[in-house]
Amino acid sequence: MAGIFFQKREIVVPGQLLAEGRYRPSTGTYSDIDGKIFSALVGLAELRGNTVKVVALEGVYIPREGDLVIGTVTMVAGNNWKIDIGGPYGASLHANNALRRPYDEDISHYMDIGDVVSAEVLTFDRNSGPFLSMKGRGFRKLTDGMVLEVSPAKIPRIIGRRGSMINMIKDKIRIQTVVGQNGRIWIRASDLPTLRLAIKAFKMIEEQAHTSKLTDRIAAMLEEEKAKLKGTESVHVEKNESDTDKEDWR
């Protein structure tokens, strides 16, 4: 009988029947010759239009062309940088895909071991690994921030539909951030308390990614924590003013 056999954001397991009939399989699913769609992994089942997909709950990062990734330079060899992007595959970035010509023969002048970069997966081959590009879309060396690692499977939830979650977080606590599909989040905040609050928000999303109304709970948590921080600042200001009054009296 044709239809959908799962609830919205239900946790499903490999081999579980998800749909049959007029529906199409997508990421995390497969179909048989009769048109039945099954889950290929443990994850959250979703229906978008007539397309069925399963978002993995766990798993290592497997590169896909077009992915935005955050990586760390591990080696400079000739005109190439070797980049660690997590997962089982080491990536390569050729100078031609990062710099304008002419450029210095010693490309370590531009990026050296330990530098953190945002880049795009240009091509991916399981034998040679992914090749990256830093041309376009604001890809760059990331400085004066920190990198938080989360499960790559939770990145879609951290970004939210049409960027709703990540934009809400940025607006509420005024941070700069880049979210990589490889489970790395670069964060730059104005002060340490704000940085800690951003980390708390991202970790909360990672832990509760399978739940509903998560955006509302994250927003409420951020407002509550911001109020606490503001209260602490007020206490410090009052104390400093009190100390000044005492000094004036003396």
N, C-alpha and C positions, 0 to 999 in steps of 0.2 A: 504494500500500500504506500503510495507516494506521500511525502511529507517530511517534516523536520522532527527529529527524535532527541532533541536536547533543549534544555532551558537556556535562557540568555546567560552568558558567562559561566556556564556549567563546567566543572572540571571533568575532563574526559580522559580516557586511556587508549593506548594503541589497540586498533582493531574494533573499537566501538563504532556501531552504526550511527551515523549522524543525520543522513538525509538520503532521499531518493526521489526520482522524478525530474522536475524541471530545474533542479539546482546544479550549480557548477562547483567542482573542487578547486581549492586554492592552497595556500601555504599551510603545511602541517597536516594535509589530508591526502587521500588517494581514492580512486574509484575502480570498480570492477566493470566487467563487460555489460552488466545489467544496469549500469548507471547508479549503483548504490555508492554512497560516499562514506568513507571510514576515517577515523582519526589515525594519524601516523605517529603520534607522540602523546606524552602527558602534557596537558595544557588546558587553556580556556577556549571553549568553542564559541564562535561568533558567526553571525549571519549579516552580511552586507548586501542588500538587494537580494539577488538570488545566488550569491557566492558564499560558500561555506569555508571558513578557515579556522585553524587552531593555533593559538599563540602559546609557545612553549613556556612552561613555568621555570624550567632550569635548562642548562646546556651551555656548551662552549660556543664561542663566536666563530661562525663560518662566514668568511667574506662574501659579499655580493657586489657586483658592479654598481657604482653609484652611491654606495654607502659612505656616509661621513664617519670618519674614524679619528680617534685621538691616539697618537703614538709617541714613543720615546726613541730618539736616535741612539742606536747601539754601536754603530760603526760607520766610518767614512772611508770609502774605497773608490779611488779614482773619481769618476763623475757621479757616483751613486752614494746615497745614504741607505743604510740598513735600519729599518724601523720596527720596533716591537709594538704590535697592535693587539697583543693578547691572543689566546687561542693557539692552535697547533701550527699556524703558518706565520713565518717571518716575512715582512714586506720590504719592497725596494722602492726607492724614490730617485729617479734620475734627475740630474740638475736641469735638463731641458724642460722637465715638467714642473719645475719650481722657480726657476730664475729667468730673468730676461737676459738675452745675449747683448753684448759680450759680458761674460762673468769671469771672475778670478779662477785660475786653475786650481787653487787650493779652496775647495768649496766649504771647508770647515770654518772659513771666515764668516759664512752665512749661517750655518747651523752645525753644531758640534755634538759630540757624545753627551748625552744627558738632557739635551734640549727637547722640549715637548712641542708637538705640532698638531694642527688639525689638517686633515687631508681627505681626498676622495679616492675610493677604490676605482681605479681606471679600468683595469682588467684583472681577472682572476683565473689562475690555472692551478689545479691541485698539485701538479708536479713542480712548477717553478715558484708557486706562491703568488700573492697579489702584488700588482704594481700600482703605485699611488701617483696622484697628481695634486699639486697645490695651486693650480691655475683656476681662477674664477671663484665665485661664491664666498669670497672673504677668507679663504684658507690661509693660515699664517702660523708663525711661531707664537706660542702662547707663553706669556711671561707674567711674573708677579701674581701667580695664583697657585692653586693646588689641584691635584687630580684625585677624585674619588672613584673607587671601583665598585660597581654593582653587577648583578647578574645581567648579561646581555639580553636575556629573555624579558626583563622588566623594563627595558628602555622604551618600548611603545607606550607603556602606562605612565612613565615619567614625562614623556613628551605630551601625551594626551591627544585627544582627537583635534586635529587642526592646530596643535600646539597649545591647547587650552590649559593644561596643567603647568607646563614649564613657564608659560607667559604669566600665569597668575602668580607663581612663586617669584619671578623676577620683578613684577610690579609691586608686590607687597613688601619685599625686603631689599629691593634695589641692589641686586647683585648682577655681575656679568657672568655668563656661563655659556659653555659649548657642550652639547650632549652628543657623544659618539655612539653609533650603533654597536660598537664593540664593547659596550658596558663601562665606558670611562666618561666621567663628567668633570670638565675643568670649571673651577669656581674661583672668581675673584670678588672679594667683599671689601667694604670700607673699613671694617674692624673685625676683631676676633669673635666677639659675641654673634655678629651677623653671620660670619662664616660657620660657626657651630650650629646656628639655627638652620642654615641652608643644608648642612650635612644631615641634621635631624629630619628635615622634611624629605630629603631623597631616600634616606634609610627607611622612613616610615612607609613611603610609597613602595619600596622594594618588598617590605615585609607584608604589606596589605594589598598587593597588586590585584589579588583575586576577588577583592570585595567591591561592593557597589557604593555609590555616593562618596567615593574617596576624595574627590576634589573638594567637596564641602568640608570634610573633616580636616584636610590639610590646611585649608584656608582658616578654619576656626583655630587650629593649633598655632598657626603663625600669628594671628591676631592676639591670642592669649600670651604667647611668649614675648611679642613686641611690647605688650602692655607691662609685663614684668620688667623688661629691660628699661622701659621708660621710667617705671617706678624706682628702679635702682639708681638711675641717673639723677632723679630728683632728690633722693636721699643724699647722694654725694654732693650735689650743689648746695643743699641746705646746710650740710655739715661744714662745707668749706666757707660758706657765708658766716656761720656761727663762729667758726675759728677766727675769721677776719674781725668780727665784732669784738671778740675778746681782746685781740691784739690792739684794736683801736682804743678800747677802754683803758688798757694798761698805758 
